[in-house]
């Protein structure tokens, strides 16, 4: 009996000690300028490359917001375990107290009896406190949805980054062409063949081209920093950010809004929250029922709209491919003429700019189609993006 009481007391103390469970803090950032992680990630091939297909893994392992939420929820789970231990300890102590009382209390055993009761009371109090502070049994769902939103938004940012990069080569060529036009205008003005107004027009064209390129670079730098932070790097790290994957047209053949609607409704985050909300009374239940029905209609119309966008972007991409094929042939002809001295520098630069316009349009159309397909797939998985 004494041995069992000692075991119960030890278990109770262990349960009380569980209240102080904490989760270790994450490592701080490494030196700036190096490809280090703000969350203390280990070394590996991913240290020098950011790939679209690895975003999911990087968010889970290195994203600060996700890791902080995970830490909170893990701590919550540990609190639940501790609460269970506390309740079990309280129950054991009360069983022992009742056994003491049934055996008859003397001065010594009464003191022990009172001690057991007070300890059990404190254990239950602490258990209730832990239960009230935890985030509930839906923590896995919360974590999963948070991760999905972070992954989807990071993917869209990387798509936007790749789309902007696709315009950079054209912008640089436009600056080169504008500078060549200004140089030519100055030469011709010296021979009396161009006016001051012509020179000013050429200067303004160059200024606009340089301003556009500067704005483009600013946007690229800003998106790059945000991408790095979201995926766990320091903002000034220098990993290679690879282009997003090319569009796989076969994915479209697998899309069917009517067939996919059931999955989209069942997985939709907002609908899950709406369906899980409490509704007391017939009036509240009727309102909830109408809201659920309306939300399901919204999901259906959104899914159809996303599919229509995919089809439209595919048509734009196919048109851009045809235009690019024609532009390639035209550029090859210009290359031959220029190499043979049959085309001047300005005309050749204009031909290059025209070709790069078609190339940029093709790349952007490809990226926009890929983005549309990603948004559709995310909607089927429960997340509708704006």
N, C-alpha and C positions, 0 to 999 in steps of 0.2 A: 504493500500500500504506500509506504513512504517513498519507495523507488518510483512508483507511478506519479506521485505528487511532485516529485522532483522533475520528472519528465514533463509534466504539465506546465510547471513553472518555467522551465527552460523553453518550452515551445511558446509560451506566452511572451516571454522576453524577446525571443527571436522574431515573433510577429510584430511586436512593438518596434523593434529595430528596423523592420522593413519599411516603416513610415519614412525613413530618411533616405530611401533609394533615390539616386539622382542619375542623370545621363551625362557622360563626359562632354565637355565643350569641344567644338571642332577646331582644327588647326587653323592658324592665321595665315594670311597670304605670304607668299614668298617674295623675294626681291623683285622689284619692278624691272621690266625689260626682258624677263625670262619667261619661258612657257611653263609657269608654275600655276597651281590651282589655289583658289581662295579657300578651298575646303581640305587641303592637305592630301590630294589624290596621289596615288603611287605612280611610278614611271611606267611607260609602255608606249606602244606604237601610236596610241591616240594622243600622246603628248604634243605631237607636231602637226596633227591633221584634225580638222573638224569636217566630218562627213555627214551628209543629211541622214543617212541610214543609221547613224550612231546617236542621233539626238535623244531618242528615248532612253538609251543607256546613260548618256551623260546627264540628263535631267535627274534621273534616279540616283546617280552616284555623286554628282557634284553641284547641283543647283542649290543655292543657299536657302531659298524659301521652302523648297520641297524637304530638304534635310531638317530644317527647323520644325516644320510641321510633323515630320516623321518622328523627330525626337520627342515632341510634345505627346504624340499619340502612343509612342512606346512607353513613355513615362506613365501615361494614363493606364496602359495595360498592366504595367508593373504595380500600379496603385490598386487595381482590381484584384490582382493576385494577393497583394498584401492585405487587402480588406477581407478576402476569403480566409486567409490565415488567422486574422484577428478574430473573426466571428467563430471559427473553429476552436480557437484557443479559449474564447469566452464560453462557448458551449461546454468544453471539457471542464473548465473551472467550475461552472455551475453544477455539472453532474457530480463533481467531487464534493462541492459544498452540500448538495442535497444528501449525499451519502454520509457525510459527517453528521448532518443533522439527524438523519434516520438512526444513526448509531448512538445518539445521545451526546449532548454538548457539555463539556466541562470548561474550565477557565482557559485551558490551552487550546482545545479544539474550537471554542467559540471565536477566539482571536483569529485562528486560521480560517474559520468559516467566514468571518467578516472580511478578512483580507481577500479571500477568493471572490466574494461578491463584489467588492469594490474594484478589484482588478478586472473582473468580467465586465463590469459596467464601463470602465475606461476603455477596454478593448472594443466594445460595441460602439462607443462614442467615436473612437478613432476610425473604426471601420466605416461608419456612416459618413464621416467627414471625407474620407478617401473616395467613397462612392459618389458623393455629391460633387466632388471636384473633377472626376474623370469625364471624358468627352463622349462616353456612350459606346455601345457595341458596334456602332456604324463607322468606327474609325477607319476600317479597311476601305469602305466605300468612299469615305471622305478623301482618303489618301489617293485612291485610284482616280477619282474625278479631278483632284487637284493636279495630279501628274499629267493626266490627259490634256487638261487645259494649258499647262505649261509647255508640254510637247507640241501641241497644235499651234500655239502662238509663236513658239520658237521656230517651228517649221515655216510658218508664214513669213516670219521676219527673214529667214534665210532665203526664201523664194523671192522676196522683194529685193534683197541684197543682190542675188544673182541676176535679177531682171535689170537692176541699175548698172551692174558691171557690164552687162551686154550692150549698154549704150555708150560706154566710155571710149572705146576705140573710135567710134564714129565722131564723138565730140572732139577728140584730139585731131582727127583728120580735118574737121571743119575749121579748127584753129589754123592748121597748116595751110589750108586753102585760102582762108581769109587773109593770112599774112602774105601769101604769094600774090594775091590780088592787090593788096595795098602796095607791095613792092613794085608791081607792074604799073600801078596808077602813078606812083611817084616818078618812075622812069619816063612814062609817057607825058607826065606834066612838065618834066624838064625839057621835053621836046615840043611843048606847046600843044600836045594832043589830048590832055586831060585838064579839067578845071579844078579849082580849089574845092568846089562842091563835090566833085567826083572823089577827091582824096578824102574829104570829110566823111563821105558815105562809106568808103572802104574802111576808114578808121572805126566808124561806128559798128560796122559788121564784125570787125575783129574784136572790138570791145564786148559785143554781145556774145560772141562765141567763147571768149575767155571767161566771161561772167557765168555763162551756162555750164562750162566745164568746172569752174570753181564750186558752183552750187552742187553739181553732181558729186564731186569729190567729197564735199562736206557731208552730203547724205550718206555716201559709202562709208566714210570714216565713222560716222555716228552709228550706223547700223552695225558695223563691224564690232565696235566697242560693246554695244548692247548684246550682240550674239555671244561674244566671249564671256561676258558677265553671266548671262543666262546659262551657259554651258560649263561654268566653273573656272574659267581662266581669269587672270587679271585683265583689266581693260587694255593694258598696253602690251600684252603678250603677242607673240608673232606666229601662231600656228597657221598652216595653210587652210584656207576655207575653200573647200572644193565646190564646184558647181552642183546645182541640184540635178537629180537624175533626169534623163530625157523622157519624154512622154511615151508610155507604153500603150499604144492604141488598142491593144487586145483587152485592156482593163474595161474599156467602154462596153465591150460585148457582154461583160458580166453584170452590167448595171441594168436594173429594172425597177423603177420607182414603185410599181404595184407590188412586186414580190418583196422588195426591200423595206416596205413601209412597216410591216409588222415588227421587224428587228429594230427599226428606227424609233418606233413608239415605245417598245419595251425597254429600250436602253436609254431613252432621252432623259437627261439629268433633271431638267425642270419638271417633266411629267412625274418622275419618280418622287421628287420632293412634294409635288402637289398631291399625288395619290397617298403619300405617307402622312400628310397633315391631318390632324384630328378635326372632327366636325361633330359637335354635339347638337342634337335636335334635328328634326326633319327639315327645317328651313335651311340650316347650315349644310346638311347633307345634300340637299337639292342644289344649292349654290356650288358646292364642291363638284357634284356630278356634271353640272353645266360647264364649269371651268375646265374640268378634265376633257370633256367632249370638244370644247373649243380649242384647247391646246393640242389635242390629237389632230384636229383639222389643220391647225397651223403647221404642225410637223409635216403633214401630208403635202400641203401646198408648198412648203419650203423645200422639201425633198424633190418635188417635181420641178421647181424653179432651178434648183441646183443641177438637176439632170439636163434641163434645157440649156443651161449655161455651158455644160460640158459639150453638148452637141454643137452649140454655136462656136465655142473655142476650137473645136476640132475643124470646123469649116474654115475658120480664120487661119488656122495652122496649115491646112492643106493649100489654101490660096497663097500663103506666104512661102511655102515650099516651091510652088510653081514659079512665083516671081523671083525667088532666089536662084532657081535653075537657069532662068533666062538671064538674070544679072551676071551669073558666072560666065556664061558664054560671051556676053557683051564685054566683060572685064578681060577675058582671055584675048579677045580681039584688040582691045585697047593696049594690052601688054605688048602684043606683037607690033602694033603700029608705033608705039613709043620706042621700043627697042630698035626699030628700023629708022627712027628719026622722022616718022610720018605724023607724029602728034606732038604738040608742044607741051611744056610743063604744066601750064594752067589747065589745059584741056585734060591732061592725064590725071591731075589732082581732082578735077571735077568728076572724072570717070570713077576714080577710087572712092570718092565720097558717095557717089550714087550706088556703087556696089556695096559699100559698108552700110548704107541705109537699108538695103534689101537684106543684108546679113543680120543686122540688128533686129529688123522686123521679124525675121524668121526665128531668131533665138528668143525674142520676147514672146512671140506667139506660142512657141513650144513651152516656155515656162508658165504662161498663163493657162494653157491647157492642163499642164501638170497640176497647177494650183487648184483649178476647178475640180479635177478628179479627186484630189486630196480632200477638199471640202465636202464633196459628196460622200466619200467613204467615212469621214468623221461624223457626218450627220447620221449615217446608218449605225455607227457605233455609239450614238447618243449625244454627240456634241455638235451643236449648230453654231457656226461662226458667222460673224457679220461680214 
